[in-house]
Amino acid sequence: MRHPMATIDPGAPRRVHDSPPGPARPAPPEETRDGDRGAHGSHGDQEVRLRVEEALRRYVAERCEEAERVDDSFRVQLAAAVSAFALRGGKRMRASFLWWGWRAAGGDPHGEDADAVLRTAAALELLQTCALIHDDVMDDSALRRGRPALHVDFARRHRQDGMLGSPETYGTSVATLAGDLALAWADDLFTESLPDGPVRRGAHGPWRAMRTEMVAGQFLDLHTQAAGSPSAATALRVAYLKSALYTVERPLHLGAVLGGADDELIGALRFVGHNAGLAFQLRDDLLGVFGDPRQTGKPAGDDVRQGKTTYLVALALARAEALGDKGARTVLRESLGDPGLTPERLARFREVLTGLGVRAAVEERIERLGEIAVRRLHRVCDDPVVARRLAAMVRAAAGTGGETARTPGTEAR
């Protein structure tokens, strides 16, 4: 029997609109819908995370068994490292946005399609694994989620085993392969999760675009940093391509397509994702400078030492220039890209950002982006459980409140 998803027309309109809703319909009791509890449905989200992680666990176990048939060292050293990295992920934010985008399009959490959606969400987590591993290599980051970054760990193993050559070169090279393997697994799982038909063909477009956009954003980030001529507009473009799209907008887009949403709903959810995703990345920029390492899992000021030309930094440089504040400009320029930046100089860098009003300006923009996204959600989604859940997720991603507010820095690239 063909999978039910293969018969869904992706253009079929669902119970969602962008105009004021008609007469209210009685809603099913919240506690009976996907395990949702109260206004935020945290119980249901926990269940979704567990189901995504179970799908991910089964899949990487299969791939590790396959790797053993290729070569035992390949399985033990590389495939197992990718598997472990993927399974110790954060709050599965991308997977959750995909799931609730599907729910917004009328997806039934108890229907036959749910398993395919969960496996597609697991594929997103493998794509995130690739992005994080490669990002740490390019940034030469020492830590990820409070543990040694993968390239650092491979270099440590090289030294420990007394291997030949440069430990650092070995670590970087093997970690690059690990990221490549995670991407291959992500593509395979995405393809295997959906039966051939209109939904699979519709979902291929945003999946394909998301992979390209992610690489384009990373390239622009590196290029802007190397060119040394940051602007606030360019920094926002990088943030959108590198993080906002694949963190929120595309997962919502994919979920909506899997649920058979029409173009109107897809456009509305993408608008929500655009704003929420930018708020997420701007919050991460703030955490990269002002974050607590005990919460972010990364050393304080890592973005400054790496010379990251974020929107926060670009705005500070522009304001210092406009005000003719040579002292502030000197602190900013001399701190950015200095790997030996001391805690005292980092504190001075933070003082300059605060004194220029940049920190407050970015906080205000984050709040505004989040509220724009939430208002649109409540206009387009007439399922109160889904609307409230997505609104809480938007606020959590932006770090502006909600019971499930993310641990700062744990989900960002």
C-alpha positions in Angstrom: 0.0 0.0 0.0 1.3 3.4 -0.9 2.2 5.7 2.0 -0.6 8.2 2.7 1.8 11.1 2.2 2.2 10.1 -1.4 -1.5 11.1 -2.1 -1.4 14.5 -0.5 -1.8 17.4 -2.9 0.7 20.0 -1.6 -1.5 22.8 -3.1 -4.6 21.7 -1.1 -5.7 24.5 1.3 -5.8 23.6 5.0 -7.4 25.1 8.0 -5.3 28.2 8.0 -5.8 31.7 6.7 -4.3 35.2 6.9 -7.6 37.0 7.6 -9.6 37.2 10.8 -11.0 33.8 11.7 -14.7 33.1 11.5 -16.9 31.8 14.3 -14.9 29.9 16.8 -15.1 26.1 16.7 -14.8 23.9 19.8 -11.2 22.8 20.1 -10.3 19.3 21.3 -9.1 19.2 24.9 -5.5 20.3 24.9 -4.4 17.4 26.9 -5.6 15.0 24.2 -3.7 16.6 21.4 -0.2 15.2 21.0 0.2 15.2 24.7 0.0 19.0 24.8 -0.3 20.5 28.3 -1.5 24.0 29.2 -0.6 27.1 27.1 2.8 25.9 26.0 2.5 22.1 25.4 5.9 21.4 27.0 4.9 17.7 27.6 4.2 17.3 23.9 7.4 18.9 22.9 9.4 16.6 25.1 7.6 13.6 23.4 8.5 15.0 20.0 12.1 15.4 21.0 12.2 11.9 22.3 10.6 10.5 19.1 13.0 12.5 16.9 16.0 11.3 18.9 14.8 7.7 18.7 14.5 7.9 14.9 17.9 9.5 14.8 19.4 6.8 17.1 18.0 4.0 15.0 19.3 5.5 11.8 22.9 6.3 12.9 23.0 2.8 14.4 22.2 1.4 11.0 24.8 3.5 9.3 27.5 2.5 11.9 26.7 -1.1 11.2 27.1 -0.4 7.5 30.4 1.4 8.2 31.7 -1.7 10.0 31.2 -3.7 6.8 33.3 -1.1 4.9 36.2 -0.9 7.5 36.3 -1.4 11.2 38.6 1.6 11.8 36.3 3.8 9.8 33.4 2.7 12.0 35.2 3.1 15.3 37.0 6.4 14.6 34.8 8.3 12.2 31.2 6.9 12.0 31.0 6.5 15.7 32.2 10.1 16.3 29.5 11.5 13.9 26.9 9.3 15.6 27.9 10.4 19.1 28.0 14.1 18.1 24.5 13.9 16.6 23.0 12.1 19.6 24.3 14.6 22.1 22.5 17.5 20.4 20.7 20.3 22.1 16.9 20.9 22.2 16.2 19.8 18.6 14.9 23.2 17.8 15.0 22.7 14.0 13.2 19.4 14.3 10.6 21.0 16.5 10.0 23.9 14.1 9.5 21.3 11.3 7.1 19.3 13.4 5.0 22.3 14.4 5.1 23.7 10.8 3.6 20.4 9.8 1.0 20.7 12.6 0.1 24.2 11.4 -0.7 22.7 8.0 -3.1 20.2 9.6 -0.7 17.3 10.2 -2.2 14.6 12.5 0.4 13.7 15.3 -1.4 10.3 15.6 -1.7 9.6 11.9 0.3 7.3 9.6 2.4 10.3 8.3 3.9 11.2 11.6 6.8 8.7 11.5 7.9 10.0 8.1 7.8 13.6 9.4 9.9 12.6 12.5 12.5 10.9 10.3 12.6 14.0 8.1 13.1 16.0 11.3 16.0 13.7 12.2 17.6 14.4 8.8 17.6 18.1 9.8 19.5 17.2 12.9 22.2 15.4 10.9 22.4 18.5 8.6 23.0 20.5 11.8 25.7 18.1 12.8 27.5 18.7 9.6 27.2 22.5 10.0 28.5 22.5 13.5 31.5 20.3 12.8 32.5 22.3 9.8 31.8 25.6 11.6 34.2 24.6 14.5 36.9 23.7 12.0 36.6 27.0 10.1 36.5 29.1 13.4 39.1 26.9 15.0 36.8 26.7 18.0 38.1 24.7 21.0 34.8 23.8 22.5 31.3 22.8 21.4 28.6 22.3 24.0 31.1 22.3 26.8 33.2 19.6 25.3 36.2 19.6 23.0 35.3 20.3 19.4 35.6 17.3 17.1 38.8 18.5 15.3 40.4 19.1 18.7 39.4 15.7 19.9 40.9 14.0 16.8 44.1 15.9 17.3 44.2 14.7 20.9 43.8 11.1 19.8 46.6 11.6 17.2 49.0 12.7 20.0 47.8 10.0 22.4 48.4 7.2 19.9 51.8 8.6 18.9 50.8 8.9 15.2 53.0 10.5 12.5 52.6 14.1 11.2 50.9 17.1 12.5 48.1 16.4 15.1 46.4 19.7 14.2 46.3 18.9 10.4 45.1 15.4 11.1 42.3 16.7 13.4 41.2 19.3 10.9 41.2 16.8 8.0 39.3 14.0 9.8 36.7 16.5 11.3 36.1 17.8 7.8 35.4 14.2 6.7 33.1 13.8 9.7 31.1 16.8 8.6 30.9 15.4 5.1 29.7 12.1 6.4 27.0 13.8 8.4 25.8 15.6 5.3 25.7 12.4 3.3 23.7 10.7 6.1 21.3 13.7 6.2 20.6 13.6 2.5 20.1 9.8 2.6 17.7 9.9 5.5 15.8 12.8 3.9 15.4 10.8 0.7 14.5 7.6 2.4 11.9 9.2 4.8 9.4 10.2 2.1 7.7 8.0 -0.4 7.8 9.1 -4.0 5.0 11.4 -4.9 4.0 15.1 -4.8 5.0 15.7 -1.2 8.5 14.4 -1.7 8.9 16.4 -4.9 7.6 19.5 -3.1 9.9 19.0 -0.1 13.0 18.6 -2.3 12.9 22.3 -3.2 13.3 23.7 0.3 15.7 21.0 1.3 17.9 21.7 -1.7 17.8 25.4 -1.2 18.6 25.1 2.5 21.8 23.3 1.9 23.0 25.8 -0.6 22.0 28.8 1.5 23.8 27.4 4.5 27.1 27.2 2.5 26.5 30.6 0.9 26.1 32.1 4.4 29.2 30.5 5.7 31.2 31.7 2.7 30.0 35.2 3.0 30.9 35.1 6.7 34.5 34.1 5.9 34.7 36.5 3.0 33.5 39.5 4.9 35.8 38.7 7.8 38.8 38.5 5.5 37.9 41.6 3.5 37.8 43.6 6.7 35.0 46.0 5.6 31.9 45.0 7.5 28.6 46.8 7.2 25.5 46.3 9.2 23.5 45.4 6.0 26.1 42.8 5.0 26.1 41.4 8.5 22.4 41.0 8.5 22.5 39.2 5.1 25.1 36.8 6.5 23.0 36.1 9.6 20.0 35.4 7.4 21.7 33.0 5.1 24.0 31.4 7.6 21.6 30.8 10.4 18.1 32.3 10.2 17.0 30.4 7.1 18.1 26.9 8.1 17.3 27.3 11.8 13.7 28.5 11.6 12.4 29.5 8.2 13.3 26.4 6.2 12.2 23.9 8.9 8.8 25.7 9.1 8.7 25.7 5.3 9.5 22.0 5.1 6.9 21.1 7.7 4.2 23.1 6.0 5.0 21.3 2.7 4.8 17.9 4.3 1.4 18.9 5.7 0.1 19.8 2.3 -0.1 23.6 3.0 -1.1 26.0 0.3 1.2 28.8 -0.9 -0.5 31.4 1.4 0.3 29.4 4.5 3.8 28.6 3.4 4.4 32.3 2.7 3.0 33.2 6.1 5.1 30.7 8.0 8.2 31.7 6.1 7.6 35.3 7.1 7.4 34.1 10.7 10.6 32.1 10.3 12.4 34.9 8.7 11.8 37.2 11.6 12.3 34.6 14.3 15.4 33.3 12.7 17.0 36.7 12.5 16.1 37.3 16.2 17.7 33.9 17.0 21.0 34.9 15.3 21.1 38.4 16.7 20.7 36.9 20.2 23.5 34.5 19.5 25.7 37.4 18.4 25.0 39.0 21.8 25.9 35.8 23.5 29.1 35.5 21.6 30.3 38.7 23.4 28.3 38.9 26.6 27.5 35.2 27.2 28.4 33.2 30.2 30.7 30.2 29.3 28.9 28.0 31.8 25.8 28.4 29.7 27.1 28.8 26.2 29.6 26.0 26.4 32.2 28.2 24.7 34.9 30.5 26.0 33.8 34.1 26.6 34.5 36.4 23.7 35.3 33.7 21.2 33.6 35.7 18.5 35.7 38.7 19.2 39.0 36.8 19.2 37.9 35.3 15.8 37.2 38.7 14.4 33.5 38.0 13.7 31.9 40.8 11.8 28.5 40.3 13.3 25.6 42.8 13.1 26.4 43.8 16.7 30.1 44.6 15.8 29.3 46.3 12.4 26.7 48.6 14.1 29.3 49.5 16.8 31.9 50.4 14.3 29.5 52.5 12.3 28.3 54.4 15.4 31.9 55.0 16.6 32.7 56.4 13.2 29.6 58.6 13.0 30.3 60.0 16.5 33.9 60.5 15.8 34.7 58.5 18.9 38.4 57.5 18.3 38.8 55.8 21.6 35.9 53.5 21.0 37.0 52.8 17.4 40.5 51.9 18.6 39.2 49.5 21.2 36.9 47.8 18.7 39.6 47.5 15.9 42.4 46.4 18.2 40.2 43.7 19.9 38.6 42.1 16.9 40.6 39.2 15.6 43.1 39.2 18.5 43.5 35.6 19.7 45.3 36.8 22.8 42.5 39.1 23.9 42.6 39.2 27.7 39.5 39.1 30.0 40.3 42.8 30.9 40.4 43.9 27.3 37.2 41.9 26.6 35.5 43.7 29.5 36.6 47.0 27.9 35.2 45.9 24.5 31.9 45.1 26.2 31.8 48.5 27.9 32.3 50.2 24.5 29.4 48.3 23.0 27.2 49.2 25.9 28.3 52.8 25.9 27.6 53.2 22.2 24.1 52.0 22.9 24.6 49.0 20.5 23.7 46.3 23.0 20.4 48.0 23.8 19.7 48.6 20.1 20.2 44.9 19.2 18.1 43.8 22.2 15.3 46.1 21.0 15.5 44.8 17.4 15.3 41.2 18.7 12.2 42.0 20.7 10.6 43.7 17.7 11.4 40.8 15.3 10.0 38.3 17.8 6.8 40.2 18.3 6.3 40.7 14.6 6.6 36.9 14.1 4.2 36.1 17.0 1.5 38.6 15.8 1.6 37.0 12.3 1.3 33.5 13.8 -1.9 34.4 15.7 -3.4 35.8 12.5 -2.7 32.8 10.3 -3.2 29.8 12.6 -6.6 29.0 13.9 -5.5 26.0 16.0 -4.9 27.5 19.4 -2.6 24.8 20.6 -0.4 25.1 17.5 -0.4 28.9 17.6 0.6 29.0 21.3 3.3 26.4 20.8 4.9 28.1 17.9 4.7 31.5 19.6 6.4 30.1 22.7 9.1 28.6 20.4 9.7 31.9 18.7 10.1 33.7 22.0 12.4 30.9 23.2 14.6 31.1 20.0 14.8 34.9 20.4 15.7 34.5 24.1 12.8 36.8 25.0 10.9 34.6 27.5 8.7 31.5 27.5 9.0 28.4 29.6 11.2 26.6 27.1 13.7 29.4 26.5 16.8 27.9 25.1 20.0 27.6 27.0 22.0 30.5 25.6 24.4 29.4 22.8 23.6 25.7 23.0 21.7 25.6 19.7 23.5 28.2 17.7 26.0 27.4 15.0 
